[in-house]
């Protein structure tokens, strides 16, 4: 009798623990909301290292539907980031899009990709992109950073770092 009770208890425990997985096994997918679509992205390098050199760092500052945040990609080491809820993110992104449309790309960009700032805006299901020399940024781009971050952003420039430490080693 005791063995039957123990066996029954064991079987009921096994069945109970398997129930949460039965829905997944039956083909149902867990409910996950859609990703929070990025609407504005500002991408720039933080150094003058070649793209595939260890510790070359590229930042992406962004606005989405409901948050603002950043990503930092350090080649051959880490991909990190963070975000904060921002109830005005969509409104800020719409202002950024208006500014984006007024910006003119320069005729010539530096050959060194680390000296290029890339601005992307998402509209009507597609990404639009403009690129600028980090050492000759248009004033309206700085207005855009004020909208995104509440203050003018200071971009690291490879040229200033070169002046202090000499050219990067390849």
N, CA and C of each residue as an Amber inpcrd file, in Angstrom:
protein
   510
   0.8160000  -1.1740000   0.0000000   0.0000000   0.0000000   0.0000000
   0.8760000   1.2620000   0.0000000   1.8740000   1.2360000   0.8430000
   2.7830000   2.3680000   0.9280000   3.5160000   2.5780000  -0.3920000
   3.8970000   1.5070000  -1.0390000   4.5990000   1.5950000  -2.3040000
   3.6840000   2.1650000  -3.3820000   2.3920000   1.7630000  -3.3940000
   1.4500000   2.2960000  -4.3680000   1.2770000   3.8020000  -4.1740000
   1.1840000   4.2360000  -2.9330000   1.0200000   5.6630000  -2.6440000
   2.2550000   6.4310000  -3.0780000   3.4010000   5.9050000  -2.8060000
   4.6500000   6.5610000  -3.2150000   4.7610000   6.6270000  -4.7330000
   4.4080000   5.5370000  -5.3910000   4.4480000   5.4860000  -6.8440000
   3.4550000   6.4750000  -7.4450000   2.2390000   6.5290000  -6.8890000
   1.2300000   7.4740000  -7.3550000   1.7150000   8.9210000  -7.1760000
   2.3170000   9.2110000  -6.0380000   2.8360000  10.5520000  -5.7530000
   3.9540000  10.9150000  -6.7380000   4.8300000   9.9720000  -7.0100000
   5.9080000  10.1920000  -7.9550000   5.3640000  10.4590000  -9.3600000
   4.4150000   9.6420000  -9.8070000   3.8300000   9.8260000 -11.1370000
   3.0840000  11.1500000 -11.2450000   2.3250000  11.5120000 -10.2290000
   1.5890000  12.7810000 -10.2930000   2.5570000  13.9590000 -10.2980000
   3.6840000  13.8530000  -9.5950000   4.6950000  14.9150000  -9.6150000
   5.3120000  15.0510000 -10.9990000   5.6110000  13.9180000 -11.6190000
   6.1850000  13.9530000 -12.9570000   5.2160000  14.5570000 -13.9730000
   3.9560000  14.1750000 -13.8810000   2.9500000  14.7120000 -14.8070000
   2.7860000  16.2120000 -14.5850000   2.7050000  16.6210000 -13.3450000
   2.5300000  18.0470000 -13.0330000   3.7120000  18.8710000 -13.5230000
   4.9100000  18.3340000 -13.3880000   6.0820000  19.0970000 -13.8320000
   6.1820000  19.1480000 -15.3520000   5.5790000  18.2040000 -16.0580000
   5.6320000  18.1830000 -17.5170000   4.5520000  19.0400000 -18.1550000
   3.5170000  19.4030000 -17.4260000   2.4080000  20.1720000 -18.0060000
   2.8360000  21.5030000 -18.6260000   3.6860000  22.2770000 -17.9890000
   4.0580000  23.5480000 -18.6230000   4.7150000  23.3770000 -19.9870000
   5.3640000  22.2410000 -20.2250000   6.0440000  22.0100000 -21.4900000
   5.1320000  21.4020000 -22.5480000   3.9710000  20.9310000 -22.1510000
   3.0890000  20.2740000 -23.1090000   2.5610000  21.2450000 -24.1460000
   2.2940000  22.4910000 -23.7490000   1.8130000  23.4750000 -24.7160000
   2.8880000  23.7530000 -25.7610000   4.1530000  23.8780000 -25.3400000
   5.2360000  24.1000000 -26.2840000   5.4310000  22.9020000 -27.1960000
   5.3020000  21.7110000 -26.6220000   5.4590000  20.4950000 -27.4150000
   4.3430000  20.3830000 -28.4410000   3.1860000  20.9350000 -28.1350000
   2.0540000  20.8810000 -29.0520000   2.1790000  21.9200000 -30.1650000
   3.2570000  22.6900000 -30.1770000   3.4880000  23.6310000 -31.2600000
   3.1390000  25.0700000 -30.9290000   2.6750000  25.3450000 -29.7250000
   2.3780000  26.7230000 -29.3640000   3.6780000  27.4440000 -29.0580000
   3.7490000  28.6850000 -29.4630000   4.9380000  29.4890000 -29.2050000
   4.6980000  30.3760000 -27.9980000   5.7290000  30.6060000 -27.1830000
   5.5480000  31.5370000 -26.0750000   5.2240000  32.9280000 -26.6160000
   4.4040000  33.6660000 -25.8920000   4.0060000  34.9910000 -26.3440000
   5.1310000  35.9900000 -26.0570000   5.6720000  36.5590000 -27.1240000
   6.7340000  37.5530000 -27.0160000   6.2940000  38.7450000 -27.8390000
   6.3730000  39.9330000 -27.2720000   5.9720000  41.1380000 -27.9910000
   6.9510000  41.4640000 -29.0980000   6.5270000  42.3340000 -30.0160000
   7.4360000  42.7220000 -31.1060000   8.6060000  43.5190000 -30.5530000
   9.7530000  43.4750000 -31.2190000  10.8960000  44.2460000 -30.7370000
  10.5840000  45.7320000 -30.8090000  11.1890000  46.4930000 -29.9560000
  11.0080000  47.9320000 -29.9270000  11.8360000  48.5150000 -31.0680000
  11.1890000  48.8830000 -32.1510000  11.8490000  49.3380000 -33.3710000
  12.7090000  50.5770000 -33.1320000  13.9860000  50.4890000 -33.5130000
  14.8360000  51.6830000 -33.4970000  14.3220000  52.6260000 -34.5820000
  14.3270000  53.9180000 -34.2800000  13.8720000  54.9220000 -35.2340000
  15.0010000  55.8450000 -35.6810000  15.9820000  56.0470000 -34.8040000
  17.1430000  56.8880000 -35.1130000  18.3830000  56.1920000 -34.5600000
  19.4410000  56.1620000 -35.3580000  20.7220000  55.6090000 -34.9050000
  21.8570000  56.5390000 -35.3270000  22.7540000  56.7850000 -34.4090000
  23.9320000  57.6100000 -34.6500000  25.1390000  56.7280000 -34.3600000
  25.9750000  56.4700000 -35.3650000  27.0640000  55.5000000 -35.2560000
  28.4020000  56.1910000 -35.4860000  29.3750000  55.9200000 -34.5960000
  30.6930000  56.5440000 -34.7260000  31.7480000  55.6890000 -34.0350000
  32.9810000  55.8090000 -34.5240000  34.1120000  55.0930000 -33.9310000
  34.6830000  55.9100000 -32.7840000  35.2910000  55.2060000 -31.8500000
  35.8820000  55.8690000 -30.6840000  37.4070000  55.8860000 -30.7500000
  37.9620000  55.3840000 -31.8490000  39.4220000  55.2980000 -31.9480000
  39.8110000  55.3010000 -33.4180000  41.0830000  55.1530000 -33.6680000
  41.5810000  55.1390000 -35.0400000  42.1850000  53.7780000 -35.3880000
  41.7270000  52.7390000 -34.7310000  42.2280000  51.3910000 -35.0190000
  41.5350000  50.8230000 -36.2580000  42.2010000  49.9320000 -36.9840000
  41.5340000  49.2560000 -38.1000000  40.3120000  48.4830000 -37.5990000
  39.3200000  48.3270000 -38.4570000  38.0410000  47.7110000 -38.0810000
  38.1850000  46.3120000 -37.4780000  39.2020000  45.5630000 -37.9050000
  39.3610000  44.2030000 -37.3980000  40.5030000  44.0770000 -36.3890000
  40.8890000  45.1760000 -35.8080000  41.9360000  45.1650000 -34.7790000
  41.2700000  45.0290000 -33.4150000  41.8340000  44.1750000 -32.5680000
  41.2810000  43.9910000 -31.2260000  41.0870000  45.3280000 -30.5280000
  39.9580000  45.4390000 -29.8910000  39.5600000  46.5970000 -29.0870000
  39.1370000  47.8270000 -29.8960000  39.0500000  47.7000000 -31.2320000
  38.4590000  48.7970000 -32.0130000  37.0140000  48.9490000 -31.5300000
  36.6050000  50.1760000 -31.2090000  35.3060000  50.3930000 -30.5810000
  34.4130000  51.2860000 -31.4320000  33.1870000  50.8210000 -31.6410000
  32.1790000  51.5820000 -32.3800000  30.9470000  51.7070000 -31.4940000
  30.4380000  52.9270000 -31.3810000  29.2390000  53.2050000 -30.5850000
  28.0450000  53.4460000 -31.4950000  26.8750000  53.0320000 -31.0390000
  25.6080000  53.3640000 -31.6700000  24.7080000  53.9470000 -30.5930000
  24.3470000  55.2050000 -30.7390000  23.3690000  55.8510000 -29.8600000
  22.0420000  55.7680000 -30.6040000  20.9480000  55.4650000 -29.9150000
  19.6910000  55.2740000 -30.6260000  18.4650000  55.7400000 -29.8440000
  17.4020000  55.9600000 -30.6100000  16.0610000  56.2030000 -30.0830000
  15.1570000  55.1470000 -30.6950000  14.2390000  54.6420000 -29.9050000
  13.2740000  53.6760000 -30.4240000  11.8720000  54.2180000 -30.1750000
  10.8990000  53.3500000 -30.3260000   9.5070000  53.7300000 -30.0790000
   9.3020000  54.2140000 -28.6490000  10.0190000  53.6140000 -27.6920000
   9.7190000  53.9140000 -26.2850000  10.9470000  54.0460000 -25.3820000
  12.1330000  54.1080000 -25.9770000  13.3400000  54.1620000 -25.1450000
  14.4680000  54.8650000 -25.8880000  15.5070000  55.1840000 -25.1320000
  16.7520000  55.6600000 -25.7330000  17.8600000  54.7760000 -25.1780000
  18.9150000  54.6220000 -25.9560000  19.9700000  53.7460000 -25.4770000
  21.2170000  53.8240000 -26.3180000  22.1170000  52.8940000 -26.0400000
  23.3830000  52.8390000 -26.7670000  23.8360000  51.3930000 -26.8720000
  24.7100000  51.1710000 -27.8250000  25.4050000  49.8960000 -27.9650000
  26.8710000  50.2300000 -28.1730000  27.7120000  49.3770000 -27.6300000
  29.1570000  49.5410000 -27.8150000  29.6840000  48.2060000 -28.3040000
  30.2720000  48.2250000 -29.4890000  30.8700000  47.0100000 -30.0370000
  32.3890000  47.1720000 -29.9860000  33.0170000  46.3290000 -29.2060000
  34.4750000  46.3250000 -29.0940000  34.9390000  45.0730000 -29.8290000
  35.5910000  45.2830000 -30.9810000  35.9740000  44.1550000 -31.8260000
  36.8000000  43.1330000 -31.0480000  36.4230000  41.8610000 -31.2360000
  37.1490000  40.7450000 -30.6630000  37.0840000  40.7150000 -29.1290000
  36.0750000  41.4100000 -28.5670000  36.0100000  41.3900000 -27.1130000
  34.5830000  41.4300000 -26.5800000  33.7860000  42.4600000 -26.9170000
  32.4740000  42.5810000 -26.2690000  31.4750000  43.3260000 -27.1460000
  30.2210000  43.0160000 -26.8970000  29.1060000  43.7690000 -27.4630000
  28.2150000  44.1030000 -26.2830000  28.1580000  45.3760000 -25.9350000
  27.4470000  45.7940000 -24.7300000  26.4610000  46.8960000 -25.0730000
  25.5480000  47.1490000 -24.1500000  24.6160000  48.2390000 -24.3700000
  23.6710000  48.4070000 -23.2120000  22.8390000  49.3860000 -23.3430000
  21.8500000  49.6500000 -22.3290000  20.7780000  50.5600000 -22.8820000
  19.6930000  50.6530000 -22.1430000  18.6060000  51.5230000 -22.5710000
  17.8300000  52.0100000 -21.3640000  17.1190000  53.0970000 -21.5690000
  16.2610000  53.6520000 -20.5280000  14.9080000  53.9550000 -21.1450000
  13.8420000  53.6750000 -20.4330000  12.5240000  54.0520000 -20.9550000
  12.4800000  55.5640000 -21.1690000  11.8580000  55.9760000 -22.2300000
  11.7310000  57.4060000 -22.5360000  10.3440000  57.6380000 -23.1240000
   9.4290000  58.1730000 -22.3350000   8.0650000  58.3610000 -22.8280000
   7.9810000  59.3360000 -24.0080000   9.0190000  60.1310000 -24.2290000
   9.0210000  61.0810000 -25.3480000   9.8960000  60.6020000 -26.5050000
  10.3020000  59.3520000 -26.5010000  11.2240000  58.8420000 -27.5210000
  10.6660000  58.9960000 -28.9290000   9.4200000  58.6240000 -29.1380000
   8.8320000  58.7300000 -30.4840000   8.7920000  60.1900000 -30.9400000
   8.3910000  61.0840000 -30.0550000   8.3430000  62.5120000 -30.3730000
   9.7420000  63.0340000 -30.7270000  10.7460000  62.6260000 -29.9710000
  12.1240000  63.0280000 -30.2540000  12.5660000  62.4820000 -31.6090000
  12.2150000  61.2290000 -31.8930000  12.6010000  60.6070000 -33.1630000
  11.9620000  61.3470000 -34.3410000  10.7290000  61.7910000 -34.1790000
  10.0690000  62.5420000 -35.2530000  10.7790000  63.8730000 -35.4970000
  11.2170000  64.5380000 -34.4240000  11.9840000  65.7850000 -34.5770000
  13.3190000  65.5090000 -35.2640000  13.9490000  64.4050000 -34.8960000
  15.2230000  64.0270000 -35.5260000  15.0360000  63.7670000 -37.0160000
  13.9360000  63.1380000 -37.3900000  13.6660000  62.8570000 -38.7980000
  13.5290000  64.1590000 -39.5940000  12.8750000  65.1540000 -39.0180000
  12.7400000  66.4520000 -39.6880000  14.1270000  67.0560000 -39.9120000
  14.9740000  67.0230000 -38.8900000  16.3400000  67.5560000 -39.0220000
  17.1350000  66.7400000 -40.0360000  17.0070000  65.4080000 -39.9590000
  17.7080000  64.5090000 -40.8880000  17.4460000  64.9150000 -42.3350000
  16.1990000  65.2040000 -42.6460000  15.8250000  65.5300000 -44.0290000
  16.4540000  66.8350000 -44.5120000  16.8410000  67.7190000 -43.5950000
  17.4630000  68.9860000 -43.9940000  18.9770000  68.8690000 -44.1540000
  19.5680000  67.8200000 -43.6120000  21.0290000  67.6600000 -43.6390000
  21.5190000  67.2830000 -45.0360000  22.6140000  67.8950000 -45.4340000
  23.2540000  67.5710000 -46.7080000  24.5670000  66.8560000 -46.4240000
  24.7380000  65.7230000 -47.0970000  26.0070000  64.9980000 -46.9490000
  27.1060000  65.7660000 -47.6770000  28.3330000  65.6960000 -47.1450000
  29.4380000  66.3540000 -47.8610000  29.7430000  65.6140000 -49.1610000
  30.3150000  66.3430000 -50.1010000  30.6730000  65.7230000 -51.3790000
  31.7640000  64.6830000 -51.1940000  32.6550000  64.9450000 -50.2360000
  33.7680000  64.0300000 -50.0120000  33.8340000  63.6730000 -48.5240000
  34.0610000  62.4120000 -48.2740000  34.2300000  61.9170000 -46.9040000
  35.6660000  61.4580000 -46.7040000  36.1340000  61.4390000 -45.4770000
  37.4820000  60.9230000 -45.2250000  37.5970000  59.4580000 -45.6650000
  38.7690000  59.0830000 -46.1110000  38.9860000  57.6800000 -46.4800000
  38.9400000  56.7820000 -45.2520000  39.3760000  57.3060000 -44.1290000
  39.3870000  56.5400000 -42.8780000  37.9550000  56.4310000 -42.3400000
  37.3740000  55.2310000 -42.3010000  35.9960000  55.0890000 -41.8290000
  35.8140000  55.5010000 -40.3650000  36.8900000  55.5510000 -39.6060000
  36.7930000  55.9710000 -38.2070000  36.5230000  57.4650000 -38.0660000
  36.6610000  58.1960000 -39.1550000  36.4130000  59.6350000 -39.1360000
  35.0370000  59.9790000 -39.7190000  34.1990000  58.9540000 -39.8560000
  32.8650000  59.1490000 -40.4250000  31.8050000  58.8710000 -39.3550000
  30.8610000  59.7950000 -39.2310000  29.6990000  59.6210000 -38.3530000
  28.5240000  59.2670000 -39.2650000  27.8160000  58.1960000 -38.9350000
  26.6830000  57.7580000 -39.7400000  25.3970000  58.0170000 -38.9720000
  24.4510000  58.6360000 -39.6300000  23.1370000  58.9000000 -39.0510000
  22.1120000  58.1320000 -39.8750000  21.2830000  57.3490000 -39.1790000
  20.2310000  56.5730000 -39.8530000  18.8890000  56.9100000 -39.2230000
  17.8810000  57.0340000 -40.0700000  16.5090000  57.2420000 -39.6010000
  15.5970000  56.2340000 -40.2980000  14.6170000  55.7530000 -39.5630000
  13.6710000  54.7650000 -40.0730000  12.3500000  55.4700000 -40.3560000
  11.8760000  55.3400000 -41.6010000  10.5950000  55.9520000 -41.9750000
   9.9230000  55.0900000 -43.0250000   8.6260000  54.9040000 -42.8620000
   7.8160000  54.1760000 -43.8470000   8.4110000  52.8070000 -44.1870000
   8.9040000  52.1110000 -43.1580000   9.3960000  50.7550000 -43.3500000
  10.7820000  50.6330000 -43.9600000  11.5180000  51.7430000 -44.0620000
  12.8670000  51.6430000 -44.6370000  13.8310000  52.5630000 -43.8940000
  15.1030000  52.1760000 -43.9390000  16.1680000  52.9730000 -43.3310000
  16.7220000  53.9350000 -44.3620000  16.9720000  55.1690000 -43.9180000
  17.6690000  56.1670000 -44.7260000  18.9710000  56.4660000 -43.9920000
  20.0240000  56.7770000 -44.7420000  21.3340000  56.9520000 -44.1130000
  22.0660000  58.1400000 -44.7210000  22.7490000  58.8950000 -43.8290000
  23.6300000  59.9790000 -44.2650000  24.9130000  59.8790000 -43.4550000
  26.0420000  60.2640000 -44.1030000  27.3380000  60.1570000 -43.4420000
  28.0540000  61.4980000 -43.4750000  28.8540000  61.7500000 -42.4210000
  29.5120000  63.0410000 -42.2580000  30.9270000  62.8550000 -41.7170000
  31.7910000  63.8170000 -42.0430000  33.1490000  63.8670000 -41.5050000
  33.0520000  64.2840000 -40.0350000  33.6160000  63.4980000 -39.1420000
  33.5260000  63.7790000 -37.7060000  34.1540000  65.1190000 -37.3370000
  35.0820000  65.5960000 -38.1600000  35.7530000  66.8590000 -37.8750000
  35.1280000  68.0510000 -38.5940000  34.0080000  67.8320000 -39.2860000
  33.3080000  68.9290000 -39.9700000  31.8030000  68.6750000 -39.9090000
  31.2950000  68.4220000 -38.7180000  29.8770000  68.1020000 -38.5680000
  29.0170000  69.3450000 -38.7660000  27.9160000  69.2120000 -39.5150000
  27.0340000  70.3600000 -39.6990000  26.3630000  70.7540000 -38.3770000
  26.1340000  72.0450000 -38.1660000  25.4940000  72.4900000 -36.9240000
  24.1500000  71.8150000 -36.6540000  23.3940000  71.5260000 -37.7190000
  22.0960000  70.8670000 -37.5100000  22.2420000  69.4480000 -36.9750000
  23.3640000  68.7980000 -37.2510000  23.5830000  67.4750000 -36.6620000
  23.7490000  67.6120000 -35.1490000  24.3770000  68.6930000 -34.7340000
  24.5270000  68.9280000 -33.2990000  23.1600000  69.2450000 -32.6700000
  22.2850000  69.9220000 -33.4170000  20.9110000  70.1520000 -32.9280000
  20.1990000  68.8180000 -32.7400000  20.4460000  67.8970000 -33.6620000
  19.8360000  66.5780000 -33.5730000  20.2930000  65.8540000 -32.3060000
  21.5750000  65.9710000 -31.9800000  22.0500000  65.3140000 -30.7450000
  21.4270000  65.9610000 -29.5140000  21.1500000  67.2610000 -29.5830000
  20.4550000  67.9170000 -28.4690000  19.0640000  67.3390000 -28.2840000
  18.3690000  67.0990000 -29.3910000  17.0300000  66.4990000 -29.3270000
  17.1190000  65.0850000 -28.7570000  18.0840000  64.3060000 -29.2440000
  18.2080000  62.9050000 -28.8100000  18.5870000  62.7840000 -27.3390000
  19.5610000  63.6040000 -26.8980000  20.1670000  63.3810000 -25.5850000
  19.9560000  64.5150000 -24.5990000  19.3250000  65.6060000 -25.0410000
  19.1280000  66.7300000 -24.1320000  20.3590000  67.6050000 -24.0010000
  21.3390000  67.4100000 -24.8450000  22.5560000  68.2110000 -24.8220000
  23.3900000  67.8950000 -26.0420000  24.2810000  68.8010000 -26.3800000
  25.1370000  68.5930000 -27.5350000  26.1360000  67.4880000 -27.2380000
  26.2980000  66.5890000 -28.1680000  27.1970000  65.4570000 -27.9760000
  28.6040000  65.8310000 -28.4120000  29.5800000  65.3590000 -27.6880000
  30.9720000  65.5590000 -28.0650000  31.4610000  64.2520000 -28.6850000
  31.7940000  64.3110000 -29.9660000  32.2640000  63.1210000 -30.6670000
  33.7720000  62.9900000 -30.4920000  34.2260000  61.7890000 -30.1810000
  35.6740000  61.6010000 -30.1430000  36.1910000  61.7170000 -31.5770000
  37.3310000  62.3360000 -31.7410000  37.8840000  62.4460000 -33.0950000
  39.2420000  61.7850000 -33.1320000  39.4250000  60.9630000 -34.1410000
  40.6950000  60.2600000 -34.2920000  41.8260000  61.2540000 -34.5190000
  41.5620000  62.3540000 -35.2110000  42.6220000  63.3310000 -35.4870000
  43.1540000  63.9350000 -34.1920000  42.2740000  64.2830000 -33.2780000
  42.7360000  64.8520000 -32.0100000  43.5490000  63.8230000 -31.2410000
  43.1230000  62.5670000 -31.2600000  43.8810000  61.5310000 -30.5700000
  45.2310000  61.3240000 -31.2360000  45.2830000  61.4210000 -32.5720000
  46.5470000  61.2570000 -33.2790000  47.5210000  62.3620000 -32.9030000
  46.9910000  63.5930000 -32.7730000  47.8490000  64.7150000 -32.4040000
  48.5120000  64.4670000 -31.0560000  47.7870000  63.8060000 -30.1420000
  48.3300000  63.5530000 -28.8010000  49.2800000  62.3540000 -28.7910000
  48.9100000  61.2860000 -29.5320000  49.6680000  60.0380000 -29.4020000
  50.3690000  59.5830000 -30.6750000  50.2290000  60.2970000 -31.7480000
  50.8290000  59.8670000 -33.0070000  49.8720000  58.9730000 -33.7760000
  50.1960000  58.5960000 -35.0000000  49.2890000  57.7850000 -35.8200000
  49.0890000  56.3800000 -35.2290000  47.9390000  55.8120000 -35.5210000
  47.6350000  54.4650000 -35.0280000  48.5320000  53.4570000 -35.7050000
  48.8910000  52.4220000 -34.9720000  49.7120000  51.3300000 -35.5280000
  48.8040000  50.3410000 -36.1970000  49.1240000  49.9800000 -37.4110000
  48.2850000  49.0540000 -38.1770000  48.5660000  47.6270000 -37.8360000
